[in-house]
Amino acid sequence: MELPKPPQEVELRNIIDKLAQFVARNGPEFEQMTKNKQKGNPKFGFLFGGEHFNYYQYKVTTEQAIWKKKDMNPALASLIQNCQTCDLTLNLENQTLLFNLCGKRGPTTSSLHRGITPGGATLPASMSPLMLTNPVVSATTGSSTPLTLAQAAVTAAQWLVVAQQQQQVASAPSITVDSLIVQQNQLQEQIRQSEQNLAAQHTVLMQQQQGQIEDALRKAQQESLQQAAEEAGISFTELDSVLQPIIDSCTKDSISSGKGWILQRSTSPKADQVLAQYLLKKVISPGAPFAQKLHIIYLVNDILHH
């Protein structure tokens, strides 16, 4: 199975990795607190089922496994590792000390013969021969039989695993209908939040696309109008210098001057079309002041009544 790929953006990857470490240490409550604080923040969309959600879950699981491994008793881990390169013997007292490293009471002679763990659990049949073929104390003489350190360490580890598994089974909470309903409600809430996040992302993308389309249309229209003006011999720079006094004050003289400039250059249907389109653009352009629209309409009205 292919592992989830991390995000290419370094900042986003650092956010996911750090948050996964904190959630692994502090539990799901920390994740819920982060959700409440970062709701609506696109950088934390992975918390609500967005992009990189699978990578975030993978990192949380990995960090949890690392922390569980760190919880192993370091003395026992070191002892088991050293057993791979040594072959020493232990008496009953040292064997008991070895088992105590696991946080368990050392095994008695009778329990070793019967294959019973310190917690009272019976070891599986696959573990019993290792202990039964190496009795710690003779039943007749009371003398200790040598037991290698490697065998004792492995036996202690096996003892600990069985005891921990049985403790986990005994302490496991029973699944009830109420708990299943709570889990179902939590999953439904996560789904609802994911749908809201996707809807918000869709709205933003549509707005961005619409803005890009409008900008592209305006640019194309401007380029087409500029090309037509050059072919008709009309300078928009000169026209702007004539229109500006009309926009600013709209006096009789400025209207007359603007009308005369336009009529002199209205020599062909193509020139008329360019002048009309440019004046219309001045009126309907986004953000144009009301005074500019009104004064240019006055100018067009005066030209039409000429």
N, C-alpha and C positions, 0 to 999 in steps of 0.2 A: 504493500500500500504506500503510495507516494505521500511524503510528509507535506503539510501546508507550507507554502512559500511565504517568506516574510515580505513586508512592503519594501519597495525600492527606496522610498523616502526615509532618510536616516533618522530624522526627527520623529516621525511616526513610529518607526521601529523601536526607538528608545523608549517612547511612551508606553508601547505595548509590553516590552520586556520588563520595564520597571514596575508597571502596574501588576503584571503577572507575579512578580516576586512578592509584592506586598500582599496580594490576595492569597498566595500560597502560605504566607506566614500568619496572616491575621484572619483568614476565613472569608466566607461569602458576605459577611456583614460589611467588610471594607469595600467590596465590589458594589453593593447596593448603595452605600454612602457616595461612592464616586459617580454612580449613575444619577443620583439625585442632584449632585452639584454640577455635573457636566451635561445635563439634559439639553439638547439643542446644539451642543458644540460638535461641529462636523468631525473634528479630530478624534472624538470618542465615539464615532458611529459604530465601531466594531463591538462596543458593549451592547448594542441594541440589535445585533444580528446583521449589521452591515458588512461592508467589505473587510476582509482580514479577520472576521469573527472566528473562523476555524483555526487560524494561526494563533490567536489569543488563547483559545481553549487548549490548544496543544502546549503552549508555553506554561499555562497554569498547571496542567497535569505534570509536566516535566519538573517544574519547580517544587511541586508537592512531593514528588518522588525523591528529589534531592534532599529535601528537608527531613523526610522520614529516614533516609539513609544516615543522615547526620545524627539522628537520635539514637543510633546503636551505641551500646556501652563501649567506649573506646578501649577499655582494658581487655574486654573479651575479643574485640576485633583484632587488636594487636596480638593477643595470645594465639588466636587461630592462624593469623598470618605467620607467626614465628614457628608454628608447628610444622609448616611445610618444609622447613630447613633443619629441624632438630629431631632427636629421638631420645627424649629423657624419660625417666620413670617417676611415678607419683605414688606416694603412700596415701592412706585414707584421709589424713588430715588435709593434705594439699588438694586432693580431689574435691573435698568439701568446699575448700576455699575457691576452687575454680567454678563450682556451681554457684557460689554466692556472688560471683561477678555478674551473673545473670539476674541478680535480685531474687534468687530462689534459695530455699533451705537445702543444704547438701543432702544427697541421697544416703540412706542407711544401707547396711549390708543386705538385709532381707529384701528391701525394695529393689536393689540392683539385681538380685537373683530373679525377682518376679517381673522386672521390666516395668516398674511403676514410676511415674514422674513425681516430683516433689509436691505437685498440686493434687495428686491422687489419681491422675489420668493414666490409663494403660497405653504404653507405646505401641505403635504398629508393629506387626510381625517382622517387617523389614529392618527394624531397629534393634530388636531384642537380641539377635545373635551376637552383635558387637559387644554387648555388655555381658551376656551369659557365658561367652567363651573366654572371658577375662574376669573371673570373680575377684573381687577386691580382697576379701578375707576368707580364709579357709574355715569351713564349718567345724573341722575336727581339731586343728592345731591353733587357730586364731592368728596365724602368721599371714602377712600381706603378700599377695602375688603381684609382681611388677605389672604396671599398666602404662603404656607409653603415653607421653604428653599429647601426641597427635590424636590418639584414640580418645583420651579423656576430653580433649577440647571439642572434637566432633560430637561426642556423646552429649556434652553440655549444650552444644548448639542445638542438637536434635531435641533434647529435653525442653529447652526454652521454646522452640518453635511449636511443639505440640501443646505445651501449657498455654502459650499465648493464643493459639487458635481456639482452644477450648474456652478460654476466658472471653474471647471476642464473641463466640457463639452464645455463651451464657448471658453476656451483657448486651447483645444486639437487641435494639428496640423492636417490638412487634409491630407489624404493619397493620394499621387500622383503616377503616373507611374514611375517617376524618382526615387522617394524614394524606391519603390519596386525593381527597378533595382539595386539600390545601395545595398539594403539588400541582394538581390540574389547574387551579386558579392562578398559581404563579406562572405556569407555562402559558396560559392564555394571556396574562398580562405582558409577558415577554413578547408574545406574538403581536399583541396590539401595539406595543411600543415600536416593534420593528416595522410594522405597517405604516405607522405615523412617520417614522424616520424616512422610509422609502418614499412616501407621498411628498414629504417636504423636499427631499432631494430632487424628485421629479419636477416639482414646481419651480425650483431654482434653475434647473437645467432648461426648462421651457422658456423661462424669462430671459436667460442668457442667450438662447438661440434666437428668440424674437428680437432682442436688441441687436444681435449680430446681423440678422437679416435686414433690419431697418437701416443700419449703418451702411451695409453693402449697397442697398438701393439708393440711398442719398448720394453715396460716392459715385455710383454709376451715372445717376442723373446729372450731377455736377460736371463730370467729365464730358458727357454728351453735350450739355449746354455750352461748355467752354469751347468745344470744338466747333459747334455751329456758330458761335460768336466770332471766332477767328475767321471762318469762311465768309461771314457777312461783313467783316471789317469793323466790328463793334468792340470797344474796349470797356470791360466791366470796371476797370479802375477809374476811368474818366466818368463813367455813369455814377459810381459811388460818390465821387467828389461833387457831382451835381445834385444827387439825392440827399446828401447829408444836411445841407442848410434847410431843405424842406422838412426833413425828419425833426430837426432841432427846433425850428421856429414856425415853419409853414406860413411865411409872409407872402404877400402878393407878388413881390419881385422874385422870390425864390421859386414860386410855382411857375411864373412866366418864363424864367430862365430854364428850368427843367423841361417845360413843355417845348420850348424852342430847340433844345439840344436833341430831344427825342424825335421831333418832326424832321429835323435836318437829316437824321440817319435812318429814317423810315423810308428806305428807297426800294425795298423789294418785299414780297411776302415772307421770305425767309428771315429778313431783318426784323419785320414786324413780329414774327413768331418768337424770335430770340428776346426782343425787348419785353414782350408780354409775359413770357415765361419767367424772365428775371424779376420783373415787378411782382408777379404772383408769388415767387419764392420769398421775396422780402416780406410779404404779408402773412404767409402761412408757415414760415419757418418756426420750429419749436423755440419757445422762449423769447419771441419777438415782443417788444413793448407795445402797449396799446396805442401810444402816440404815433409810433412808426407805422402801424397798420392804418390808422385813421388818416394820417397826412398823405400817405401814398395813394389811398383811395381818392382823396381830394384831387391829387395830381392826375390820376387816370380819368376821373370825371371831367376835368378841365380839358384834357386831350380829346376825349370823345365828343365834346361839345364844340370843338374847334371848327 
